[in-house]
């Protein structure tokens, strides 16, 4: 199980909509929107200081 770094949702790598590599680490995303948000500012989401951003995909449970 992987965690979408943008919205902090659990994502199964095999079912992830998108993935990106940053600093040697692979990240998986629940949606293309999360993917785009991440690639626009990867440092923000890999630093671990950004709060979960649910606006990108309309909110998760
Ligand atoms: Zn997401």
PDB file of the backbone (N, CA, C, O) and the ligand in Angstrom, with CONECT records:
HET     ZN  A 101       1
ATOM      1  N   UNK A   1       0.844  -1.203   0.000  1.00  0.00           N
ATOM      2  CA  UNK A   1       0.000   0.000   0.000  1.00  0.00           C
ATOM      3  C   UNK A   1       0.874   1.246   0.000  1.00  0.00           C
ATOM      4  O   UNK A   1       1.867   1.341   0.721  1.00  0.00           O
ATOM      5  N   UNK A   2       0.473   2.187  -0.826  1.00  0.00           N
ATOM      6  CA  UNK A   2       1.203   3.443  -0.887  1.00  0.00           C
ATOM      7  C   UNK A   2       0.255   4.574  -0.460  1.00  0.00           C
ATOM      8  O   UNK A   2      -0.962   4.400  -0.397  1.00  0.00           O
ATOM      9  N   UNK A   3       0.838   5.704  -0.177  1.00  0.00           N
ATOM     10  CA  UNK A   3       0.020   6.859   0.222  1.00  0.00           C
ATOM     11  C   UNK A   3       0.194   7.979  -0.795  1.00  0.00           C
ATOM     12  O   UNK A   3       1.310   8.393  -1.109  1.00  0.00           O
ATOM     13  N   UNK A   4      -0.917   8.449  -1.291  1.00  0.00           N
ATOM     14  CA  UNK A   4      -0.919   9.624  -2.178  1.00  0.00           C
ATOM     15  C   UNK A   4      -0.380  10.796  -1.355  1.00  0.00           C
ATOM     16  O   UNK A   4      -0.999  11.194  -0.369  1.00  0.00           O
ATOM     17  N   UNK A   5       0.774  11.352  -1.755  1.00  0.00           N
ATOM     18  CA  UNK A   5       1.388  12.405  -0.934  1.00  0.00           C
ATOM     19  C   UNK A   5       0.612  13.720  -0.923  1.00  0.00           C
ATOM     20  O   UNK A   5       0.848  14.579  -0.074  1.00  0.00           O
ATOM     21  N   UNK A   6      -0.304  13.873  -1.860  1.00  0.00           N
ATOM     22  CA  UNK A   6      -1.068  15.120  -1.922  1.00  0.00           C
ATOM     23  C   UNK A   6      -2.265  15.085  -0.983  1.00  0.00           C
ATOM     24  O   UNK A   6      -2.437  15.979  -0.154  1.00  0.00           O
ATOM     25  N   UNK A   7      -3.079  14.067  -1.111  1.00  0.00           N
ATOM     26  CA  UNK A   7      -4.298  14.011  -0.290  1.00  0.00           C
ATOM     27  C   UNK A   7      -4.196  13.014   0.856  1.00  0.00           C
ATOM     28  O   UNK A   7      -5.117  12.898   1.665  1.00  0.00           O
ATOM     29  N   UNK A   8      -3.065  12.286   0.930  1.00  0.00           N
ATOM     30  CA  UNK A   8      -2.792  11.325   2.003  1.00  0.00           C
ATOM     31  C   UNK A   8      -3.730  10.119   1.988  1.00  0.00           C
ATOM     32  O   UNK A   8      -3.871   9.418   2.989  1.00  0.00           O
ATOM     33  N   UNK A   9      -4.352   9.893   0.866  1.00  0.00           N
ATOM     34  CA  UNK A   9      -5.240   8.745   0.744  1.00  0.00           C
ATOM     35  C   UNK A   9      -4.402   7.501   0.465  1.00  0.00           C
ATOM     36  O   UNK A   9      -3.369   7.576  -0.200  1.00  0.00           O
ATOM     37  N   UNK A  10      -4.854   6.357   0.976  1.00  0.00           N
ATOM     38  CA  UNK A  10      -4.183   5.100   0.651  1.00  0.00           C
ATOM     39  C   UNK A  10      -4.454   4.739  -0.797  1.00  0.00           C
ATOM     40  O   UNK A  10      -5.596   4.783  -1.254  1.00  0.00           O
ATOM     41  N   UNK A  11      -3.405   4.382  -1.514  1.00  0.00           N
ATOM     42  CA  UNK A  11      -3.531   4.032  -2.923  1.00  0.00           C
ATOM     43  C   UNK A  11      -2.828   2.694  -3.144  1.00  0.00           C
ATOM     44  O   UNK A  11      -1.705   2.490  -2.684  1.00  0.00           O
ATOM     45  N   UNK A  12      -3.488   1.803  -3.839  1.00  0.00           N
ATOM     46  CA  UNK A  12      -2.823   0.559  -4.205  1.00  0.00           C
ATOM     47  C   UNK A  12      -2.037   0.802  -5.476  1.00  0.00           C
ATOM     48  O   UNK A  12      -2.608   1.218  -6.484  1.00  0.00           O
ATOM     49  N   UNK A  13      -0.730   0.548  -5.448  1.00  0.00           N
ATOM     50  CA  UNK A  13       0.120   0.831  -6.615  1.00  0.00           C
ATOM     51  C   UNK A  13      -0.425   0.258  -7.914  1.00  0.00           C
ATOM     52  O   UNK A  13      -0.343   0.910  -8.955  1.00  0.00           O
ATOM     53  N   UNK A  14      -0.983  -0.954  -7.873  1.00  0.00           N
ATOM     54  CA  UNK A  14      -1.491  -1.565  -9.111  1.00  0.00           C
ATOM     55  C   UNK A  14      -2.712  -0.830  -9.644  1.00  0.00           C
ATOM     56  O   UNK A  14      -3.003  -0.882 -10.838  1.00  0.00           O
ATOM     57  N   UNK A  15      -3.425  -0.146  -8.752  1.00  0.00           N
ATOM     58  CA  UNK A  15      -4.645   0.537  -9.167  1.00  0.00           C
ATOM     59  C   UNK A  15      -4.487   2.044  -9.251  1.00  0.00           C
ATOM     60  O   UNK A  15      -5.439   2.752  -9.577  1.00  0.00           O
ATOM     61  N   UNK A  16      -3.299   2.536  -8.963  1.00  0.00           N
ATOM     62  CA  UNK A  16      -3.092   3.980  -8.968  1.00  0.00           C
ATOM     63  C   UNK A  16      -3.328   4.566 -10.359  1.00  0.00           C
ATOM     64  O   UNK A  16      -2.942   3.984 -11.373  1.00  0.00           O
ATOM     65  N   UNK A  17      -3.967   5.725 -10.377  1.00  0.00           N
ATOM     66  CA  UNK A  17      -4.258   6.395 -11.644  1.00  0.00           C
ATOM     67  C   UNK A  17      -2.986   6.954 -12.262  1.00  0.00           C
ATOM     68  O   UNK A  17      -2.819   6.958 -13.482  1.00  0.00           O
ATOM     69  N   UNK A  18      -2.098   7.423 -11.402  1.00  0.00           N
ATOM     70  CA  UNK A  18      -0.874   8.047 -11.890  1.00  0.00           C
ATOM     71  C   UNK A  18       0.248   7.793 -10.908  1.00  0.00           C
ATOM     72  O   UNK A  18       0.014   7.518  -9.731  1.00  0.00           O
ATOM     73  N   UNK A  19       1.475   7.889 -11.408  1.00  0.00           N
ATOM     74  CA  UNK A  19       2.610   7.796 -10.501  1.00  0.00           C
ATOM     75  C   UNK A  19       3.698   8.747 -10.963  1.00  0.00           C
ATOM     76  O   UNK A  19       3.744   9.141 -12.129  1.00  0.00           O
ATOM     77  N   UNK A  20       4.565   9.109 -10.045  1.00  0.00           N
ATOM     78  CA  UNK A  20       5.654  10.019 -10.367  1.00  0.00           C
ATOM     79  C   UNK A  20       6.861   9.624  -9.539  1.00  0.00           C
ATOM     80  O   UNK A  20       6.730   9.079  -8.443  1.00  0.00           O
ATOM     81  N   UNK A  21       8.043   9.906 -10.079  1.00  0.00           N
ATOM     82  CA  UNK A  21       9.262   9.631  -9.349  1.00  0.00           C
ATOM     83  C   UNK A  21       9.876  10.960  -8.948  1.00  0.00           C
ATOM     84  O   UNK A  21       9.961  11.889  -9.750  1.00  0.00           O
ATOM     85  N   UNK A  22      10.302  11.035  -7.701  1.00  0.00           N
ATOM     86  CA  UNK A  22      10.939  12.256  -7.231  1.00  0.00           C
ATOM     87  C   UNK A  22      12.025  11.878  -6.243  1.00  0.00           C
ATOM     88  O   UNK A  22      11.773  11.157  -5.277  1.00  0.00           O
ATOM     89  N   UNK A  23      13.236  12.365  -6.486  1.00  0.00           N
ATOM     90  CA  UNK A  23      14.373  12.096  -5.612  1.00  0.00           C
ATOM     91  C   UNK A  23      14.551  10.606  -5.344  1.00  0.00           C
ATOM     92  O   UNK A  23      14.846  10.192  -4.223  1.00  0.00           O
ATOM     93  N   UNK A  24      14.364   9.800  -6.407  1.00  0.00           N
ATOM     94  CA  UNK A  24      14.608   8.374  -6.288  1.00  0.00           C
ATOM     95  C   UNK A  24      13.477   7.579  -5.661  1.00  0.00           C
ATOM     96  O   UNK A  24      13.586   6.364  -5.493  1.00  0.00           O
ATOM     97  N   UNK A  25      12.398   8.257  -5.316  1.00  0.00           N
ATOM     98  CA  UNK A  25      11.260   7.584  -4.684  1.00  0.00           C
ATOM     99  C   UNK A  25      10.062   7.645  -5.623  1.00  0.00           C
ATOM    100  O   UNK A  25       9.836   8.652  -6.294  1.00  0.00           O
ATOM    101  N   UNK A  26       9.298   6.561  -5.664  1.00  0.00           N
ATOM    102  CA  UNK A  26       8.113   6.544  -6.521  1.00  0.00           C
ATOM    103  C   UNK A  26       6.878   6.836  -5.679  1.00  0.00           C
ATOM    104  O   UNK A  26       6.690   6.261  -4.607  1.00  0.00           O
ATOM    105  N   UNK A  27       6.046   7.732  -6.175  1.00  0.00           N
ATOM    106  CA  UNK A  27       4.812   8.096  -5.481  1.00  0.00           C
ATOM    107  C   UNK A  27       3.624   7.755  -6.358  1.00  0.00           C
ATOM    108  O   UNK A  27       3.685   7.867  -7.582  1.00  0.00           O
ATOM    109  N   UNK A  28       2.542   7.336  -5.718  1.00  0.00           N
ATOM    110  CA  UNK A  28       1.332   6.960  -6.452  1.00  0.00           C
ATOM    111  C   UNK A  28       0.206   7.907  -6.095  1.00  0.00           C
ATOM    112  O   UNK A  28       0.122   8.421  -4.980  1.00  0.00           O
ATOM    113  N   UNK A  29      -0.666   8.124  -7.086  1.00  0.00           N
ATOM    114  CA  UNK A  29      -1.748   9.092  -6.914  1.00  0.00           C
ATOM    115  C   UNK A  29      -3.110   8.510  -7.235  1.00  0.00           C
ATOM    116  O   UNK A  29      -3.245   7.636  -8.091  1.00  0.00           O
ATOM    117  N   UNK A  30      -4.120   9.011  -6.532  1.00  0.00           N
ATOM    118  CA  UNK A  30      -5.485   8.528  -6.732  1.00  0.00           C
ATOM    119  C   UNK A  30      -6.100   9.140  -7.977  1.00  0.00           C
ATOM    120  O   UNK A  30      -7.062   8.598  -8.522  1.00  0.00           O
ATOM    121  N   UNK A  31      -5.559  10.261  -8.434  1.00  0.00           N
ATOM    122  CA  UNK A  31      -6.160  10.953  -9.573  1.00  0.00           C
ATOM    123  C   UNK A  31      -5.096  11.745 -10.336  1.00  0.00           C
ATOM    124  O   UNK A  31      -4.016  12.034  -9.821  1.00  0.00           O
ATOM    125  N   UNK A  32      -5.439  12.083 -11.575  1.00  0.00           N
ATOM    126  CA  UNK A  32      -4.523  12.914 -12.363  1.00  0.00           C
ATOM    127  C   UNK A  32      -4.356  14.291 -11.738  1.00  0.00           C
ATOM    128  O   UNK A  32      -3.305  14.922 -11.854  1.00  0.00           O
ATOM    129  N   UNK A  33      -5.412  14.742 -11.076  1.00  0.00           N
ATOM    130  CA  UNK A  33      -5.343  16.060 -10.446  1.00  0.00           C
ATOM    131  C   UNK A  33      -4.287  16.074  -9.348  1.00  0.00           C
ATOM    132  O   UNK A  33      -3.499  17.015  -9.241  1.00  0.00           O
ATOM    133  N   UNK A  34      -4.278  15.023  -8.534  1.00  0.00           N
ATOM    134  CA  UNK A  34      -3.263  14.922  -7.480  1.00  0.00           C
ATOM    135  C   UNK A  34      -1.873  14.851  -8.102  1.00  0.00           C
ATOM    136  O   UNK A  34      -0.928  15.465  -7.606  1.00  0.00           O
ATOM    137  N   UNK A  35      -1.760  14.105  -9.178  1.00  0.00           N
ATOM    138  CA  UNK A  35      -0.486  13.960  -9.866  1.00  0.00           C
ATOM    139  C   UNK A  35       0.029  15.315 -10.337  1.00  0.00           C
ATOM    140  O   UNK A  35       1.202  15.642 -10.155  1.00  0.00           O
ATOM    141  N   UNK A  36      -0.861  16.099 -10.945  1.00  0.00           N
ATOM    142  CA  UNK A  36      -0.470  17.420 -11.449  1.00  0.00           C
ATOM    143  C   UNK A  36      -0.100  18.351 -10.307  1.00  0.00           C
ATOM    144  O   UNK A  36       0.854  19.123 -10.403  1.00  0.00           O
ATOM    145  N   UNK A  37      -0.861  18.270  -9.230  1.00  0.00           N
ATOM    146  CA  UNK A  37      -0.574  19.113  -8.069  1.00  0.00           C
ATOM    147  C   UNK A  37       0.807  18.791  -7.521  1.00  0.00           C
ATOM    148  O   UNK A  37       1.567  19.688  -7.156  1.00  0.00           O
ATOM    149  N   UNK A  38       1.125  17.502  -7.467  1.00  0.00           N
ATOM    150  CA  UNK A  38       2.418  17.066  -6.952  1.00  0.00           C
ATOM    151  C   UNK A  38       3.561  17.515  -7.853  1.00  0.00           C
ATOM    152  O   UNK A  38       4.554  18.060  -7.371  1.00  0.00           O
ATOM    153  N   UNK A  39       3.430  17.290  -9.146  1.00  0.00           N
ATOM    154  CA  UNK A  39       4.530  17.603 -10.051  1.00  0.00           C
ATOM    155  C   UNK A  39       4.769  19.109 -10.165  1.00  0.00           C
ATOM    156  O   UNK A  39       5.856  19.540 -10.549  1.00  0.00           O
ATOM    157  N   UNK A  40       3.751  19.907  -9.831  1.00  0.00           N
ATOM    158  CA  UNK A  40       3.920  21.362  -9.870  1.00  0.00           C
ATOM    159  C   UNK A  40       4.822  21.829  -8.728  1.00  0.00           C
ATOM    160  O   UNK A  40       5.502  22.849  -8.843  1.00  0.00           O
ATOM    161  N   UNK A  41       4.822  21.072  -7.618  1.00  0.00           N
ATOM    162  CA  UNK A  41       5.616  21.487  -6.458  1.00  0.00           C
ATOM    163  C   UNK A  41       5.951  20.269  -5.588  1.00  0.00           C
ATOM    164  O   UNK A  41       5.486  20.162  -4.453  1.00  0.00           O
ATOM    165  N   UNK A  42       6.761  19.354  -6.131  1.00  0.00           N
ATOM    166  CA  UNK A  42       7.039  18.107  -5.406  1.00  0.00           C
ATOM    167  C   UNK A  42       7.650  18.293  -4.023  1.00  0.00           C
ATOM    168  O   UNK A  42       7.354  17.527  -3.107  1.00  0.00           O
ATOM    169  N   UNK A  43       8.485  19.286  -3.869  1.00  0.00           N
ATOM    170  CA  UNK A  43       9.141  19.501  -2.571  1.00  0.00           C
ATOM    171  C   UNK A  43       8.121  19.730  -1.458  1.00  0.00           C
ATOM    172  O   UNK A  43       8.300  19.282  -0.325  1.00  0.00           O
ATOM    173  N   UNK A  44       7.068  20.426  -1.804  1.00  0.00           N
ATOM    174  CA  UNK A  44       6.029  20.737  -0.821  1.00  0.00           C
ATOM    175  C   UNK A  44       5.410  19.470  -0.252  1.00  0.00           C
ATOM    176  O   UNK A  44       5.096  19.396   0.936  1.00  0.00           O
ATOM    177  N   UNK A  45       5.239  18.468  -1.122  1.00  0.00           N
ATOM    178  CA  UNK A  45       4.546  17.252  -0.692  1.00  0.00           C
ATOM    179  C   UNK A  45       5.478  16.161  -0.198  1.00  0.00           C
ATOM    180  O   UNK A  45       5.028  15.236   0.479  1.00  0.00           O
ATOM    181  N   UNK A  46       6.763  16.240  -0.515  1.00  0.00           N
ATOM    182  CA  UNK A  46       7.689  15.226  -0.029  1.00  0.00           C
ATOM    183  C   UNK A  46       8.330  15.645   1.289  1.00  0.00           C
ATOM    184  O   UNK A  46       8.944  14.824   1.969  1.00  0.00           O
ATOM    185  N   UNK A  47       8.193  16.898   1.647  1.00  0.00           N
ATOM    186  CA  UNK A  47       8.798  17.374   2.890  1.00  0.00           C
ATOM    187  C   UNK A  47       8.024  16.882   4.105  1.00  0.00           C
ATOM    188  O   UNK A  47       8.545  16.861   5.220  1.00  0.00           O
ATOM    189  N   UNK A  48       6.773  16.488   3.878  1.00  0.00           N
ATOM    190  CA  UNK A  48       5.965  15.980   4.976  1.00  0.00           C
ATOM    191  C   UNK A  48       5.321  17.068   5.809  1.00  0.00           C
ATOM    192  O   UNK A  48       4.668  16.779   6.811  1.00  0.00           O
ATOM    193  N   UNK A  49       5.497  18.315   5.405  1.00  0.00           N
ATOM    194  CA  UNK A  49       4.936  19.412   6.194  1.00  0.00           C
ATOM    195  C   UNK A  49       3.610  19.914   5.632  1.00  0.00           C
ATOM    196  O   UNK A  49       2.861  20.604   6.323  1.00  0.00           O
ATOM    197  N   UNK A  50       3.319  19.566   4.376  1.00  0.00           N
ATOM    198  CA  UNK A  50       2.086  20.039   3.768  1.00  0.00           C
ATOM    199  C   UNK A  50       0.889  19.276   4.333  1.00  0.00           C
ATOM    200  O   UNK A  50       0.936  18.051   4.447  1.00  0.00           O
ATOM    201  N   UNK A  51      -0.167  19.977   4.681  1.00  0.00           N
ATOM    202  CA  UNK A  51      -1.369  19.270   5.149  1.00  0.00           C
ATOM    203  C   UNK A  51      -2.028  18.548   3.980  1.00  0.00           C
ATOM    204  O   UNK A  51      -1.806  18.908   2.824  1.00  0.00           O
ATOM    205  N   UNK A  52      -2.828  17.542   4.271  1.00  0.00           N
ATOM    206  CA  UNK A  52      -3.524  16.812   3.202  1.00  0.00           C
ATOM    207  C   UNK A  52      -4.363  17.794   2.398  1.00  0.00           C
ATOM    208  O   UNK A  52      -5.127  18.585   2.950  1.00  0.00           O
ATOM    209  N   UNK A  53      -4.201  17.722   1.085  1.00  0.00           N
ATOM    210  CA  UNK A  53      -4.917  18.639   0.204  1.00  0.00           C
ATOM    211  C   UNK A  53      -6.049  17.887  -0.497  1.00  0.00           C
ATOM    212  O   UNK A  53      -5.838  17.221  -1.511  1.00  0.00           O
ATOM    213  N   UNK A  54      -7.237  18.007   0.057  1.00  0.00           N
ATOM    214  CA  UNK A  54      -8.364  17.280  -0.515  1.00  0.00           C
ATOM    215  C   UNK A  54      -9.047  18.057  -1.638  1.00  0.00           C
ATOM    216  O   UNK A  54      -9.885  17.515  -2.359  1.00  0.00           O
ATOM    217  N   UNK A  55      -8.686  19.310  -1.775  1.00  0.00           N
ATOM    218  CA  UNK A  55      -9.348  20.116  -2.796  1.00  0.00           C
ATOM    219  C   UNK A  55      -9.025  19.615  -4.196  1.00  0.00           C
ATOM    220  O   UNK A  55      -9.809  19.783  -5.129  1.00  0.00           O
ATOM    221  N   UNK A  56      -7.846  18.991  -4.325  1.00  0.00           N
ATOM    222  CA  UNK A  56      -7.396  18.553  -5.646  1.00  0.00           C
ATOM    223  C   UNK A  56      -8.275  17.464  -6.219  1.00  0.00           C
ATOM    224  O   UNK A  56      -8.431  17.378  -7.437  1.00  0.00           O
ATOM    225  N   UNK A  57      -8.850  16.632  -5.375  1.00  0.00           N
ATOM    226  CA  UNK A  57      -9.669  15.551  -5.922  1.00  0.00           C
ATOM    227  C   UNK A  57     -11.070  15.548  -5.331  1.00  0.00           C
ATOM    228  O   UNK A  57     -11.758  14.528  -5.362  1.00  0.00           O
ATOM    229  N   UNK A  58     -11.487  16.664  -4.803  1.00  0.00           N
ATOM    230  CA  UNK A  58     -12.855  16.775  -4.349  1.00  0.00           C
ATOM    231  C   UNK A  58     -13.131  16.170  -2.997  1.00  0.00           C
ATOM    232  O   UNK A  58     -14.284  16.078  -2.575  1.00  0.00           O
ATOM    233  N   UNK A  59     -12.074  15.752  -2.308  1.00  0.00           N
ATOM    234  CA  UNK A  59     -12.258  15.223  -0.964  1.00  0.00           C
ATOM    235  C   UNK A  59     -12.317  13.713  -0.927  1.00  0.00           C
ATOM    236  O   UNK A  59     -12.887  13.077  -1.813  1.00  0.00           O
ATOM    237  N   UNK A  60     -11.722  13.146   0.105  1.00  0.00           N
ATOM    238  CA  UNK A  60     -11.749  11.694   0.289  1.00  0.00           C
ATOM    239  C   UNK A  60     -12.280  11.400   1.664  1.00  0.00           C
ATOM    240  O   UNK A  60     -12.218  12.230   2.570  1.00  0.00           O
ATOM    241  N   UNK A  61     -12.801  10.210   1.801  1.00  0.00           N
ATOM    242  CA  UNK A  61     -13.255   9.784   3.128  1.00  0.00           C
ATOM    243  C   UNK A  61     -12.041   9.346   3.942  1.00  0.00           C
ATOM    244  O   UNK A  61     -12.184   8.945   5.097  1.00  0.00           O
TER     245      UNK A  61
HETATM  246 ZN    ZN A 101      -5.411  12.133  -4.203  1.00  0.00          ZN
END
